[in-house]
Amino acid sequence: MSAYKNWFLAMRPWSFTMSAISVSVGAALAATHGPFSWPLYLATAIAMMAVHGGVNLMNDFFDYRSGVDMEEAATTQYRPHPLVEGKIYPMSVLWVSALLFSLGVGLGLYLAYLRGWEIFWIGAVGVIAGVFYTAPPFSYKYKAWGELSVFLMWGPLAVEAAYFIQIGHFSWAAFWVSLPFGLLVALVLFANNLRDVETDARADVKNLAMLFGRHNGPLVYVSMVLAALVSIIIMSLVGPLGKWSLLVILSLPIAFKLIRVMIREVPKDADARTAQLNTAFGTLLVISLVLESVI
């Protein structure tokens, strides 16, 4: 049982809410414009979460090998890290990561066969970006490109793909609606990097948090949180979203509490707290889209 628990923790399934919400936003928005297919939605969500799990494991492997993740790193202080703790073997992590990628790619090819080969190209970009996020020769996460990649993968690409699979074409509405959610997903990584500025510097890692610094980083973080919330309000009032999307305002107490904390001092669980805001924001957005489609 402990072996299963270690692998469960290593895959970080609590982070899969980001993938599930991205897919749900795209599919729910599509339902406001046309018919909705549960089988297509479930296949899309499972494919996205399988690739997400593969990326998580591969990221841990290369962070461990490069010295970014170690026993004294902040990441290992607030969440279990079976690889760093020696509870699972590095090569096993790579093999399981490959299996998850294979599951995601297989489902992606099936969806491309059913709905159009545009999905193949979106999936290919996502898999390549996920693999080389930390894998050489690019390892672009360590070169200050991580936040941009996360924004694009969980924002425009995931939402547009989910929308296309339901409707059969792309949409500017899906693109605009994807931006605030993708921004908040990217802020999870940005918060993680703000917390880890010192340990990342020792590992010769570069990221946006280091470029902005400890002083300006939290200000950028706060600006992006407010931008995500304000953009949803604007889209609810002038389009492409309906008035139901003003439900997202219910996440404001979480946002303001987090803003106060981040301005005062970046906490050890800054990424987890940002993920909570992301989940509340995204869930409310999905609920509003579902209400828009049925009422």
Backbone bond lengths (Angstrom), bond angles and torsions (degrees), N, CA, C in turn:
res aa  C-N    CA-C-N  psi(-1)  N-CA   C-N-CA  omega(-1)  CA-C   N-CA-C  phi
1 M - - - 1.466 - - 1.524 111.35 -
2 S 1.354 117.15 -36.82 1.458 120.16 -178.42 1.523 111.14 -64.99
3 A 1.354 117.27 -32.80 1.464 120.25 178.41 1.525 110.48 -64.25
4 Y 1.335 116.59 -43.49 1.466 119.98 177.58 1.525 110.59 -62.87
5 K 1.327 115.95 -40.10 1.460 120.55 179.99 1.524 110.22 -62.52
6 N 1.341 116.70 -42.30 1.462 120.28 -179.71 1.524 111.43 -62.30
7 W 1.329 116.85 -42.54 1.463 119.61 179.16 1.522 111.48 -69.58
8 F 1.319 116.01 -35.95 1.467 120.77 176.40 1.521 109.71 -59.65
9 L 1.332 116.44 -47.01 1.464 120.95 -179.64 1.528 111.44 -67.47
10 A 1.337 116.47 -37.11 1.465 120.07 -178.00 1.527 111.80 -65.34
11 M 1.334 117.01 -34.89 1.465 119.88 -179.21 1.523 112.55 -77.25
12 R 1.339 117.34 -13.05 1.461 122.95 179.78 1.537 111.93 51.63
13 P 1.331 116.73 58.18 1.471 119.20 -175.62 1.519 114.18 -62.88
14 W 1.339 117.94 -20.28 1.471 119.21 176.89 1.524 111.35 -62.90
15 S 1.336 116.89 -22.94 1.466 119.75 178.30 1.525 111.96 -77.64
16 F 1.346 116.75 -12.22 1.463 119.61 -177.94 1.526 112.18 -67.04
17 T 1.342 117.04 -15.21 1.463 118.57 176.93 1.528 110.78 -57.79
18 M 1.343 116.81 -31.65 1.466 119.80 178.89 1.521 110.68 -62.43
19 S 1.342 116.00 -45.14 1.461 120.18 178.80 1.516 111.38 -67.15
20 A 1.333 115.53 -43.77 1.468 119.71 -179.04 1.529 110.72 -61.49
21 I 1.328 116.74 -40.64 1.469 119.79 -179.08 1.520 110.96 -71.43
22 S 1.335 117.98 -40.15 1.471 120.35 177.64 1.517 110.71 -56.42
23 V 1.334 115.57 -49.15 1.462 120.59 179.27 1.521 110.57 -64.04
24 S 1.330 116.18 -40.93 1.470 120.10 -178.56 1.518 112.06 -65.98
25 V 1.332 117.35 -38.14 1.469 120.49 177.74 1.522 109.88 -61.22
26 G 1.338 116.91 -48.79 1.461 120.41 -179.74 1.518 112.52 -62.40
27 A 1.343 116.25 -45.23 1.465 120.38 -178.22 1.523 111.64 -69.06
28 A 1.342 116.78 -40.94 1.471 119.97 -179.67 1.526 110.72 -67.79
29 L 1.332 117.20 -37.67 1.465 119.37 176.01 1.524 110.00 -63.94
30 A 1.339 116.70 -39.61 1.466 120.49 177.56 1.522 110.75 -61.54
31 A 1.339 116.46 -35.62 1.470 120.35 -179.60 1.523 112.10 -65.57
32 T 1.338 117.49 -22.17 1.471 119.64 175.78 1.523 111.48 -79.06
33 H 1.341 116.34 -11.50 1.472 120.99 -177.30 1.519 113.00 -113.75
34 G 1.341 117.79 -9.50 1.459 119.66 -176.70 1.514 111.52 -177.80
35 P 1.350 117.46 -164.65 1.470 121.53 -178.02 1.521 111.90 -69.98
36 F 1.332 115.39 157.61 1.466 122.26 -178.48 1.522 109.53 -121.61
37 S 1.341 117.14 135.92 1.465 122.49 179.30 1.526 109.70 -116.58
38 W 1.340 116.19 115.52 1.463 120.03 176.41 1.530 112.76 -63.22
39 P 1.348 120.10 -44.80 1.486 119.07 178.88 1.522 112.91 -58.14
40 L 1.344 116.88 -42.46 1.465 119.54 178.81 1.527 110.95 -65.85
41 Y 1.322 115.89 -40.00 1.466 120.07 178.75 1.528 110.89 -62.02
42 L 1.324 117.69 -47.55 1.468 121.25 -177.71 1.527 110.89 -65.37
43 A 1.332 117.20 -41.22 1.465 119.80 178.59 1.521 110.64 -63.16
44 T 1.335 116.76 -40.30 1.466 121.11 178.49 1.525 111.01 -64.25
45 A 1.329 116.32 -45.00 1.466 120.43 -178.42 1.525 111.18 -64.72
46 I 1.343 117.65 -43.20 1.464 120.54 -179.48 1.524 110.44 -65.51
47 A 1.334 117.05 -41.58 1.466 120.40 178.24 1.521 110.87 -60.75
48 M 1.319 116.49 -45.37 1.463 121.18 -178.82 1.525 110.88 -63.81
49 M 1.337 116.98 -43.39 1.466 119.98 -178.24 1.525 111.73 -71.09
50 A 1.339 117.38 -32.18 1.464 120.15 177.13 1.532 110.32 -64.70
51 V 1.332 116.20 -45.43 1.470 119.40 177.64 1.526 110.30 -64.85
52 H 1.325 116.68 -39.49 1.469 121.13 177.81 1.526 110.33 -58.77
53 G 1.335 116.87 -45.50 1.465 119.94 177.81 1.515 112.13 -62.15
54 G 1.335 116.66 -39.95 1.460 120.08 177.03 1.512 112.04 -63.16
55 V 1.335 116.21 -41.02 1.470 120.47 178.06 1.529 110.31 -64.23
56 N 1.326 117.74 -42.32 1.461 120.76 179.61 1.524 111.31 -58.28
57 L 1.333 116.43 -46.62 1.468 120.05 -178.52 1.522 111.39 -67.42
58 M 1.325 116.54 -43.65 1.464 118.91 -179.73 1.528 110.54 -65.55
59 N 1.315 116.99 -38.21 1.458 121.61 177.20 1.527 110.07 -60.65
60 D 1.343 117.08 -46.26 1.463 120.54 178.55 1.519 111.38 -61.46
61 F 1.339 116.94 -41.00 1.468 120.62 -179.15 1.522 110.97 -60.00
62 F 1.330 117.22 -50.72 1.464 119.70 -176.25 1.525 112.27 -75.68
63 D 1.350 118.14 -30.66 1.464 119.76 173.31 1.529 110.13 -64.19
64 Y 1.330 115.98 -38.81 1.468 121.01 178.43 1.529 110.52 -67.21
65 R 1.333 116.29 -46.25 1.461 120.39 -176.74 1.534 111.79 -67.43
66 S 1.344 116.71 -32.37 1.465 119.94 -178.20 1.526 112.96 -86.28
67 G 1.343 117.33 -6.16 1.461 120.71 178.65 1.511 114.78 88.86
68 V 1.355 117.38 5.61 1.466 120.17 177.11 1.523 110.10 -70.22
69 D 1.340 116.58 -44.31 1.467 121.71 176.77 1.527 109.23 -97.92
70 M 1.324 115.55 117.18 1.457 121.96 177.83 1.517 108.03 -144.86
71 E 1.308 116.88 176.43 1.461 120.30 -173.45 1.523 112.65 -60.84
72 E 1.334 117.65 -34.06 1.469 119.79 -177.42 1.524 113.12 -90.49
73 A 1.333 118.40 -1.97 1.463 121.00 179.60 1.526 110.14 -67.64
74 A 1.333 116.13 148.97 1.470 120.43 -177.56 1.528 111.52 -61.23
75 T 1.328 116.67 -34.08 1.470 120.24 -178.72 1.516 111.39 -58.37
76 T 1.331 116.90 -40.46 1.461 120.32 -176.37 1.525 112.31 -80.23
77 Q 1.321 116.78 -7.28 1.463 119.66 -178.24 1.526 112.71 -84.14
78 Y 1.345 117.43 -24.74 1.461 118.20 -175.76 1.533 113.64 -117.03
79 R 1.361 117.59 -10.28 1.464 119.06 175.64 1.522 109.42 -137.24
80 P 1.350 117.43 151.07 1.464 119.98 177.12 1.529 110.33 -62.89
81 H 1.327 116.12 143.46 1.466 121.73 178.98 1.529 106.80 -137.28
82 P 1.349 117.44 82.87 1.464 120.86 -173.79 1.520 114.45 -54.72
83 L 1.335 118.07 -32.69 1.457 120.09 -179.15 1.524 110.63 -68.03
84 V 1.319 117.23 -48.89 1.466 120.94 178.71 1.522 110.82 -63.85
85 E 1.333 116.78 -35.09 1.466 121.32 -179.25 1.518 113.32 -77.70
86 G 1.330 117.35 -3.05 1.463 121.30 178.17 1.513 114.56 77.02
87 K 1.337 117.97 18.27 1.460 121.30 -177.74 1.525 112.78 -87.78
88 I 1.325 117.01 -17.82 1.455 121.39 173.08 1.527 107.79 -134.87
89 Y 1.337 116.42 155.15 1.459 120.91 -175.18 1.535 110.77 -90.56
90 P 1.343 116.79 143.45 1.467 120.61 -177.83 1.525 114.25 -54.73
91 M 1.338 118.07 -46.23 1.462 119.40 -177.91 1.522 111.63 -67.19
92 S 1.330 116.90 -31.48 1.467 119.72 175.62 1.515 110.64 -63.71
93 V 1.328 115.93 -36.16 1.461 120.48 177.92 1.527 109.99 -61.15
94 L 1.329 116.94 -42.86 1.462 120.01 179.04 1.526 111.63 -64.71
95 W 1.336 117.33 -40.85 1.463 120.94 -179.50 1.530 111.23 -64.73
96 V 1.322 117.38 -44.99 1.459 120.36 179.68 1.529 110.02 -66.46
97 S 1.331 116.73 -37.98 1.455 120.62 175.74 1.534 110.40 -58.79
98 A 1.334 116.78 -44.21 1.465 120.85 179.28 1.522 111.44 -62.96
99 L 1.331 117.24 -37.81 1.468 120.71 178.27 1.529 111.31 -64.42
100 L 1.334 115.93 -42.07 1.464 119.49 178.93 1.524 111.20 -66.56
101 F 1.320 116.61 -41.08 1.460 119.90 175.75 1.529 110.32 -60.19
102 S 1.346 116.68 -41.58 1.462 121.08 -179.49 1.523 111.30 -62.19
103 L 1.343 116.76 -41.42 1.458 120.82 177.61 1.528 110.10 -62.10
104 G 1.330 116.45 -46.82 1.454 120.42 179.90 1.521 112.33 -62.69
105 V 1.341 116.54 -42.44 1.465 120.94 -179.65 1.531 110.10 -66.61
106 G 1.331 117.00 -41.15 1.455 120.06 179.37 1.522 112.34 -60.38
107 L 1.322 115.91 -46.36 1.463 119.92 177.65 1.532 110.93 -65.80
108 G 1.331 115.86 -37.53 1.460 119.68 178.37 1.522 112.00 -62.87
109 L 1.332 117.31 -41.12 1.463 120.68 177.93 1.529 111.06 -65.34
110 Y 1.324 116.01 -37.62 1.465 120.56 177.39 1.532 110.59 -63.31
111 L 1.329 115.95 -44.67 1.465 120.18 178.66 1.528 111.35 -66.01
112 A 1.336 116.45 -37.22 1.467 119.71 177.41 1.526 110.47 -64.69
113 Y 1.326 116.90 -38.55 1.460 121.28 177.83 1.531 110.64 -63.50
114 L 1.329 116.17 -40.58 1.465 120.91 -177.66 1.520 112.91 -75.49
115 R 1.353 116.92 -41.52 1.466 119.92 -166.46 1.527 113.94 -113.61
116 G 1.317 118.74 -16.49 1.455 119.30 179.34 1.519 111.41 137.04
117 W 1.319 116.41 147.62 1.468 120.26 -173.77 1.521 113.09 -78.26
118 E 1.327 116.81 -3.13 1.469 118.44 169.63 1.529 110.31 -58.54
119 I 1.335 115.76 -33.98 1.466 120.70 178.70 1.514 111.13 -65.40
120 F 1.320 117.10 -34.16 1.471 120.26 177.65 1.522 110.59 -60.03
121 W 1.321 116.99 -44.57 1.464 120.12 -176.99 1.525 111.90 -69.73
122 I 1.326 116.64 -38.07 1.467 119.05 175.43 1.524 109.80 -63.20
123 G 1.338 116.41 -45.74 1.462 120.35 179.09 1.516 112.33 -61.99
124 A 1.336 116.58 -39.91 1.468 120.23 179.98 1.525 110.86 -62.70
125 V 1.333 116.05 -43.29 1.472 119.65 177.19 1.522 110.28 -60.56
126 G 1.352 116.57 -43.73 1.462 120.49 -179.12 1.513 113.00 -63.22
127 V 1.332 117.32 -43.58 1.466 121.10 -179.09 1.523 110.63 -67.50
128 I 1.332 117.11 -45.44 1.465 120.55 179.42 1.526 110.49 -61.78
129 A 1.337 116.21 -43.65 1.471 119.87 178.57 1.520 110.43 -63.73
130 G 1.340 117.86 -38.72 1.462 121.17 179.74 1.515 112.84 -67.08
131 V 1.325 116.73 -41.27 1.473 120.65 -178.93 1.520 110.69 -66.86
132 F 1.333 116.82 -49.28 1.470 120.10 -173.75 1.523 112.94 -88.32
133 Y 1.330 116.01 9.19 1.460 120.84 173.32 1.527 110.50 -55.08
134 T 1.323 115.78 -46.34 1.466 120.52 175.94 1.530 113.21 -124.30
135 A 1.334 117.11 -12.68 1.470 119.73 -177.14 1.524 111.05 -78.84
136 P 1.344 117.75 143.05 1.454 120.30 175.02 1.535 109.46 -70.41
137 P 1.347 119.03 158.78 1.462 125.58 9.68 1.527 114.65 -87.49
138 F 1.337 118.70 -6.41 1.464 119.75 -174.60 1.532 112.43 -87.86
139 S 1.338 117.50 -52.08 1.468 121.74 178.98 1.529 110.82 43.36
140 Y 1.330 115.09 50.42 1.468 118.93 -168.74 1.526 113.40 -71.67
141 K 1.332 117.69 -14.82 1.465 119.21 174.80 1.526 110.61 -59.88
142 Y 1.330 116.38 -33.66 1.456 121.34 -177.74 1.528 112.43 -83.41
143 K 1.336 117.26 3.80 1.469 121.52 -176.94 1.528 111.70 -123.30
144 A 1.333 115.49 26.18 1.476 123.14 173.89 1.528 113.81 72.10
145 W 1.343 117.53 21.63 1.453 120.62 176.79 1.529 112.60 -107.26
146 G 1.315 117.98 0.70 1.456 121.44 -174.08 1.515 113.73 -62.68
147 E 1.338 116.70 -47.88 1.467 120.02 -177.82 1.524 112.22 -61.61
148 L 1.330 116.67 -41.29 1.467 119.90 179.54 1.529 110.08 -63.04
149 S 1.324 117.21 -43.15 1.459 120.75 179.73 1.527 111.58 -62.50
150 V 1.335 116.09 -46.11 1.465 120.18 179.90 1.530 110.44 -61.63
151 F 1.322 116.74 -41.74 1.462 121.18 177.77 1.527 111.12 -58.49
152 L 1.319 116.72 -46.68 1.466 120.16 -177.91 1.523 111.96 -70.05
153 M 1.347 117.29 -41.33 1.465 120.43 -175.99 1.521 112.40 -67.30
154 W 1.335 117.09 -47.62 1.466 120.80 -176.39 1.527 112.49 -91.27
155 G 1.330 115.71 -7.51 1.447 120.04 176.85 1.522 111.25 -101.05
156 P 1.334 118.72 -105.34 1.471 120.96 -174.00 1.521 115.59 -54.84
157 L 1.343 118.61 -45.68 1.466 119.04 -174.98 1.528 112.32 -66.52
158 A 1.335 117.38 -48.93 1.467 120.22 -177.71 1.521 111.75 -66.57
159 V 1.317 117.25 -44.91 1.465 120.74 -177.43 1.530 110.33 -67.81
160 E 1.332 117.10 -44.54 1.464 119.80 178.54 1.533 111.17 -63.65
161 A 1.334 117.34 -39.63 1.466 120.23 179.26 1.519 110.86 -62.73
162 A 1.337 116.87 -46.04 1.466 120.52 179.63 1.524 110.89 -63.00
163 Y 1.314 116.33 -39.41 1.473 121.25 177.84 1.527 109.96 -63.96
164 F 1.324 116.95 -48.32 1.468 122.23 -178.33 1.526 111.22 -60.21
165 I 1.321 117.25 -42.27 1.461 121.20 -178.46 1.526 111.13 -61.36
166 Q 1.318 117.59 -33.55 1.463 121.28 178.88 1.536 112.23 -79.63
167 I 1.339 116.60 -43.39 1.461 121.76 -168.79 1.526 113.50 -101.15
168 G 1.346 116.32 -33.64 1.466 120.02 -179.70 1.512 114.53 98.36
169 H 1.333 117.50 7.28 1.468 120.87 175.14 1.523 108.88 -154.84
170 F 1.320 116.01 163.02 1.453 121.20 178.82 1.530 110.00 -83.06
171 S 1.331 115.88 169.29 1.459 119.98 -174.67 1.522 110.67 -149.39
172 W 1.332 115.41 134.91 1.460 119.30 173.31 1.523 111.02 -65.80
173 A 1.345 116.16 -31.49 1.468 119.51 177.68 1.522 110.09 -61.27
174 A 1.321 116.91 -44.73 1.468 120.80 178.99 1.528 110.33 -62.83
175 F 1.315 116.59 -39.16 1.464 120.22 179.17 1.524 110.80 -61.23
176 W 1.343 117.40 -51.02 1.463 120.09 -177.33 1.521 111.74 -64.45
177 V 1.341 116.47 -41.09 1.464 120.04 -178.93 1.533 110.93 -67.45
178 S 1.325 117.24 -28.72 1.469 120.61 -178.65 1.522 113.46 -70.52
179 L 1.330 116.97 -23.81 1.468 120.08 -170.98 1.531 113.91 -64.12
180 P 1.346 120.23 -50.08 1.467 118.28 -178.79 1.523 113.15 -65.03
181 F 1.344 117.78 -36.91 1.458 118.56 179.08 1.536 110.26 -68.87
182 G 1.335 117.37 -43.39 1.466 120.08 176.69 1.511 111.93 -59.54
183 L 1.325 116.03 -36.59 1.466 120.95 178.59 1.526 110.86 -62.55
184 L 1.332 116.85 -43.57 1.463 119.75 -179.67 1.530 111.75 -68.91
185 V 1.332 117.72 -33.62 1.466 119.56 175.23 1.532 109.75 -64.38
186 A 1.329 116.52 -43.83 1.463 120.09 177.97 1.523 111.36 -62.02
187 L 1.346 117.07 -32.26 1.456 120.65 179.72 1.530 111.90 -68.59
188 V 1.335 117.71 -23.50 1.472 119.86 174.61 1.528 108.84 -62.10
189 L 1.330 116.55 -45.73 1.467 120.45 177.58 1.523 110.71 -67.71
190 F 1.330 117.09 -40.96 1.461 120.71 179.71 1.531 110.68 -61.02
191 A 1.335 116.99 -41.23 1.468 120.82 177.94 1.520 110.81 -64.60
192 N 1.330 116.50 -41.80 1.462 121.25 176.62 1.523 110.63 -58.44
193 N 1.323 116.33 -43.35 1.460 120.76 -177.90 1.525 112.16 -72.32
194 L 1.347 117.26 -33.59 1.464 119.67 174.98 1.528 110.75 -60.65
195 R 1.318 115.26 -41.38 1.458 120.01 179.75 1.528 111.50 -67.05
196 D 1.343 116.93 -34.29 1.466 121.81 -171.39 1.523 113.61 -100.71
197 V 1.333 117.91 20.48 1.464 120.46 -175.06 1.530 112.05 -53.68
198 E 1.329 117.48 -46.06 1.472 120.39 -175.97 1.529 111.56 -67.43
199 T 1.338 117.72 -48.21 1.470 120.07 -177.92 1.522 111.23 -68.22
200 D 1.345 117.77 -35.15 1.457 120.11 177.04 1.524 110.89 -66.01
201 A 1.332 117.18 -37.10 1.461 120.76 179.28 1.529 110.50 -63.82
202 R 1.339 116.26 -39.65 1.465 119.19 178.67 1.523 111.78 -66.46
203 A 1.346 116.66 -28.66 1.465 121.27 179.34 1.525 112.06 -89.06
204 D 1.342 117.19 7.32 1.463 123.71 179.26 1.531 111.22 61.05
205 V 1.330 116.46 40.67 1.456 122.99 178.01 1.520 108.92 -101.02
206 K 1.321 116.11 140.45 1.463 120.85 176.47 1.531 108.53 -115.96
207 N 1.317 116.79 137.93 1.455 121.41 176.25 1.526 108.87 -153.91
208 L 1.336 116.14 174.56 1.463 119.84 -176.20 1.520 112.69 -63.52
209 A 1.334 116.48 -34.14 1.464 119.69 179.21 1.525 110.59 -61.04
210 M 1.330 116.69 -39.02 1.459 120.18 178.88 1.522 110.98 -70.87
211 L 1.336 116.48 -35.09 1.459 119.48 179.78 1.526 111.36 -67.21
212 F 1.340 117.28 -39.87 1.458 121.11 179.34 1.520 111.87 -80.06
213 G 1.327 117.17 -31.52 1.456 120.97 178.36 1.513 113.17 87.93
214 R 1.338 115.81 166.82 1.461 122.43 -178.02 1.536 112.59 -62.02
215 H 1.325 116.96 -31.42 1.458 119.73 -176.53 1.526 111.85 -79.55
216 N 1.337 116.77 -48.94 1.464 121.02 -175.80 1.525 112.88 -83.93
217 G 1.325 117.60 -25.31 1.455 121.18 -177.38 1.521 113.96 -54.41
218 P 1.347 118.48 -51.01 1.477 119.29 178.67 1.528 112.96 -61.14
219 L 1.333 117.65 -33.03 1.464 120.15 178.08 1.524 110.90 -66.85
220 V 1.328 116.15 -40.36 1.467 120.53 175.82 1.526 109.69 -63.62
221 Y 1.322 116.19 -42.51 1.467 122.02 179.12 1.531 110.30 -57.70
222 V 1.319 117.09 -50.49 1.467 121.72 -179.43 1.528 110.41 -60.49
223 S 1.325 117.30 -42.27 1.468 121.59 -179.44 1.524 110.98 -60.58
224 M 1.342 116.36 -39.98 1.456 120.01 -178.15 1.528 111.96 -72.15
225 V 1.328 117.08 -36.39 1.469 120.29 175.64 1.524 109.84 -61.27
226 L 1.321 116.93 -47.73 1.459 121.02 -179.53 1.526 111.18 -65.53
227 A 1.338 116.94 -36.99 1.463 120.54 179.08 1.526 110.99 -62.97
228 A 1.348 116.72 -40.25 1.466 120.51 179.70 1.528 110.93 -63.89
229 L 1.326 116.29 -44.51 1.464 120.40 -178.61 1.530 111.67 -69.02
230 V 1.313 116.64 -44.76 1.471 120.32 -178.74 1.526 110.89 -64.83
231 S 1.326 117.32 -37.65 1.466 119.55 -178.76 1.522 111.51 -64.13
232 I 1.337 117.37 -37.06 1.465 119.88 177.33 1.530 110.13 -65.55
233 I 1.327 116.85 -41.90 1.469 120.40 178.72 1.528 110.41 -61.14
234 I 1.337 116.57 -44.41 1.474 120.57 179.30 1.523 110.57 -62.30
235 M 1.348 116.95 -45.20 1.464 119.79 -179.37 1.522 111.71 -67.39
236 S 1.326 117.22 -28.12 1.466 120.07 176.60 1.521 111.48 -69.60
237 L 1.319 116.62 -30.93 1.457 121.20 -175.83 1.528 112.79 -88.49
238 V 1.352 116.74 -35.92 1.475 119.25 -174.94 1.521 113.12 -117.82
239 G 1.341 118.69 -2.85 1.453 122.97 -179.00 1.520 111.41 101.50
240 P 1.333 115.72 159.72 1.464 128.88 8.18 1.533 115.00 -86.48
241 L 1.318 118.61 1.15 1.456 120.98 179.42 1.523 110.76 -86.95
242 G 1.351 114.98 159.76 1.464 120.17 177.20 1.515 110.75 -94.87
243 K 1.312 115.30 179.51 1.465 121.08 -176.27 1.524 112.51 -64.73
244 W 1.337 117.22 -26.44 1.465 118.91 179.13 1.533 112.03 -58.59
245 S 1.329 117.09 -27.32 1.467 120.50 -176.98 1.518 112.96 -67.83
246 L 1.347 116.44 -11.50 1.465 119.04 173.35 1.526 111.56 -64.61
247 L 1.345 117.20 -11.31 1.472 120.83 173.65 1.522 111.82 -56.96
248 V 1.321 116.56 -25.85 1.470 120.74 179.82 1.524 110.95 -58.98
249 I 1.331 117.28 -23.49 1.466 121.31 177.81 1.532 111.02 -57.57
250 L 1.337 117.32 -24.57 1.463 120.95 179.37 1.535 112.60 -63.08
251 S 1.331 116.95 -16.10 1.466 119.79 177.29 1.525 112.08 -85.43
252 L 1.333 117.44 -2.49 1.471 120.47 -178.35 1.529 113.63 -58.30
253 P 1.349 120.45 -42.38 1.473 118.33 178.80 1.524 112.97 -58.01
254 I 1.337 117.01 -39.94 1.469 120.17 177.29 1.522 109.49 -64.58
255 A 1.332 116.12 -43.02 1.465 120.45 -178.53 1.527 111.64 -63.13
256 F 1.330 117.39 -46.63 1.467 120.13 -177.75 1.524 111.71 -66.95
257 K 1.329 116.73 -37.59 1.466 119.71 177.07 1.524 110.25 -63.13
258 L 1.328 115.97 -42.74 1.464 120.58 179.73 1.522 110.98 -66.44
259 I 1.321 117.07 -39.91 1.472 120.79 178.78 1.522 110.82 -60.18
260 R 1.336 116.75 -44.52 1.471 119.80 178.95 1.523 111.43 -60.30
261 V 1.325 115.94 -41.56 1.471 120.19 -179.77 1.520 110.70 -65.35
262 M 1.332 116.99 -47.25 1.464 121.02 -175.48 1.528 111.79 -65.90
263 I 1.338 117.91 -35.68 1.468 119.97 178.40 1.520 110.96 -68.79
264 R 1.339 116.28 -36.91 1.465 120.39 -178.88 1.528 111.34 -71.66
265 E 1.324 116.36 -51.55 1.470 121.76 179.50 1.524 108.76 -168.05
266 V 1.327 116.36 135.76 1.465 120.42 179.59 1.520 108.73 -71.21
267 P 1.347 118.23 116.35 1.476 120.13 -176.62 1.522 111.90 -77.60
268 K 1.328 116.01 164.28 1.468 120.45 179.18 1.518 112.23 -63.53
269 D 1.320 116.82 -30.40 1.465 120.46 179.92 1.528 111.08 -102.61
270 A 1.330 116.83 36.52 1.465 121.09 -177.23 1.525 111.68 -59.64
271 D 1.326 116.86 -39.44 1.462 119.17 -179.86 1.524 111.38 -68.89
272 A 1.335 117.56 -39.75 1.463 121.12 178.99 1.525 111.03 -65.05
273 R 1.338 116.64 -39.94 1.470 120.14 178.48 1.525 110.91 -66.95
274 T 1.327 116.25 -38.04 1.460 119.59 177.06 1.519 110.63 -66.52
275 A 1.331 116.24 -37.44 1.467 120.22 177.71 1.531 110.84 -63.70
276 Q 1.328 117.38 -34.46 1.468 120.44 176.97 1.528 110.97 -63.97
277 L 1.339 116.17 -42.40 1.463 119.73 176.21 1.526 109.79 -63.21
278 N 1.309 115.81 -44.64 1.460 121.35 178.96 1.530 111.08 -56.93
279 T 1.335 116.57 -43.81 1.465 121.32 -179.42 1.526 111.34 -65.59
280 A 1.342 116.57 -45.39 1.463 120.21 179.10 1.527 110.74 -62.29
281 F 1.330 116.21 -47.17 1.459 122.82 179.95 1.527 110.25 -59.36
282 G 1.330 116.33 -50.53 1.463 121.01 -176.87 1.516 112.86 -66.88
283 T 1.327 116.68 -41.01 1.466 120.26 179.84 1.523 110.98 -63.22
284 L 1.328 116.37 -43.62 1.465 120.11 177.77 1.525 111.17 -63.78
285 L 1.322 116.49 -37.11 1.464 119.85 178.18 1.523 110.84 -65.23
286 V 1.328 116.72 -43.12 1.468 120.34 178.40 1.530 110.61 -63.59
287 I 1.333 116.51 -45.19 1.473 120.40 178.81 1.531 110.39 -57.91
288 S 1.330 115.75 -42.95 1.469 119.23 -178.87 1.529 110.96 -64.22
289 L 1.338 117.01 -37.90 1.456 120.21 179.36 1.522 111.34 -69.10
290 V 1.336 116.44 -37.86 1.464 120.39 176.82 1.533 109.91 -63.80
291 L 1.326 116.79 -43.87 1.461 120.08 177.37 1.522 111.42 -61.98
292 E 1.326 115.09 -38.57 1.468 120.33 178.87 1.529 110.98 -61.96
293 S 1.332 116.90 -35.90 1.466 121.22 -176.38 1.534 113.20 -79.79
294 V 1.328 117.49 -23.91 1.472 119.75 -174.18 1.527 113.09 -107.03
295 I 1.328 118.05 -15.78 1.470 119.78 -176.62 1.532 109.92 -107.74
